[in-house]
């Protein structure tokens, strides 16, 4: 392994900065909706606990939001900086959804978030409520365009090759935006982002409740978080199932790599391994727990379907595109796929048990270990979404655009390795420092709890806005 | 009309919007060591841009994305070629953006001062480097036949590039100081007016040099007129500051930035990134643009949404039109007393 290989450095940089960026995005997506829900509940019922929850989760949302914005700029610049040949090849197609995201969604989100943060004392209550809903809608819309761009890399459609210019050119924008991959990936991503947010809310509420603090607001937060978790976990599973079907259709190699299935299998043989101890590269099993038919069902929704194996696909692809290695790194996709599904299921379970033990008629309080599990739902949900993206993107390899361009051909030819190395080190350092600061600040805000002294009365009709 | 030409001007418009708006954000950040005499004043200064810095910064994201969609070759060559300056800009924007949010999270003096320093550096670095980058775009850079940049960081740090950087640095500084005067009250407002006047005089000298150089290198009637317009507006802005009319001063200052950036784009057209290696290797509106279909789609999107964007952003500025008063900051101030020596 050459440490000064620009390709390797650029890939590490993309992986690092993308995973990091996506630690903040899901919380922005879910917290804007949460703040909007609580604020709506407050305006509808006039109950102060909803106001206090709005302000409390709003604060966590804001500490998180700035990081989402600034790490997002890196994502956009990076295509040109590290992947200039990729940008040249796909810009005509891939650039359009990115530009639309900016013009339709991102401006909208960035403007209305400012109005929400600083507008408490400047806008009428209804108008102010509208600004947080606008922020939430803007951020969700933004996710759609980004996923539509990503879907082109997974399943390129709506393009024609222009040999003379050496690039892909867009032929139909509606077809591009309605890519089956983005139609399935969008609800899956939003649902998992909500699941992540619910994990944060549950953890925060549990942390206070186990200490007997802020019980009135935090009981409400906990119930909300558990329902939010149950709903979003169920949606994540259902949409993930849909996405799996699309994946078998568009990227069969990725599905084969998800199961480390080397030879094509049908019916009962198309089993899903829950757990395997094998050689590190996943090529042979020593011990494995398998569910027969399950892989067939996941891939085709029938029990007698066939799932193509890695070796057979490799042979097909070699015939299509010439000699080369068309397999992703199987042990990564295999384990990422399992962790993603396992953690998703675990979240649904936490939500179900949580709702049961905190139901109104419950005779006794939940046990101490249950609170601990609830607090752990925060790091676990971070892990779930991270391995999900690792699976999606590593499973696409060796392609940067499936079947059209290999990752190694997309890297910037003119950028020397030392420059990529400098930027990789700089981003790693600065991101690490900021992660520590960010985490401590969020913890600090969480520990402080909601400010329950805030009142709205006739002498003081408006609430104070944030002051930097 | 040739859509690629239309898109050249839409990209120009987006960058003009970015520099007019984030230009004063940068200036506000840089003015902290000059105007922020105590924590209340510093908070007052930062809060002038509190509700808007994020939407101002979004202009560069949209400009970049539109560049990518409409001119993939330009985007690819520019961003990979100007690698290290863009890296520095990104790092600066990161520390600056989070500093606004983090600074007020804790009351300790040392904590706040640390983020003040980051805001200052995070504002000055991009204010300078954007000027260096744009001056080099106009001047041309070594590009090979595949439009890949063959220079290094030092290639960009040539006299014209450095003068361009210095120009945006002092121009944005003045622009920001004027904005502080427009948006604050009392002693701070008067201090800001004085600072903006002094900085304005320096800007006149530096910008005159840069614009003259640009006019001489890229002479055309349009370039000459726009550069002259920028100069007149700048002088008008400084005079208005001198008389304590910060509203007029700011309007003229914003128009100065717009005219100066427009000068550069007019001087550049129809090239988008000239090659100094061989003129045949230059990127132009014609050979860097996207296909007709993509440009049509993008044109519809931009023509529908840009007016809406201007409308709701204009409304935001209207909502936050009031000055940030010292009392309002004092009322929420949680600062731990500053050490006597500070």
Interface residues (C-beta under 8 A of the other chain):
Chain A: X62 X63 X65 X66 X67 X69 X70 X71 X72 X73 X74 X76 X77 X79 X80 X81 X82 X84 X85 X87 X88 X90 X91 X92 X93 X94 X95 X96 X98 X99 X100 X101 X102 X103 X104 X106 X107 X108 X110 X111 X112 X113 X114 X115 X117 X118 X119 X122 X123 X162 X167 X169 X170 X171 X173 X412 X413 X414 X415 X416 X419 X422 X423 X426 X427 X430 X434 X437 X438 X441 X444 X445 X464 X466 X467 X468
Chain B: X43 X46 X47 X50 X51 X52 X54 X55 X57 X58 X60 X61 X62 X64 X65 X66 X68 X69 X70 X71 X72 X73 X75 X76 X77 X78 X79 X80 X81 X83 X84 X86 X87 X90 X91 X93 X94 X95 X97 X98 X100 X101 X102 X103 X104 X105 X106 X144 X146 X148 X149 X150 X152 X290 X291 X293 X294 X297 X298 X301 X302 X305 X306 X309 X312 X313 X316 X319 X320 X328 X329 X332
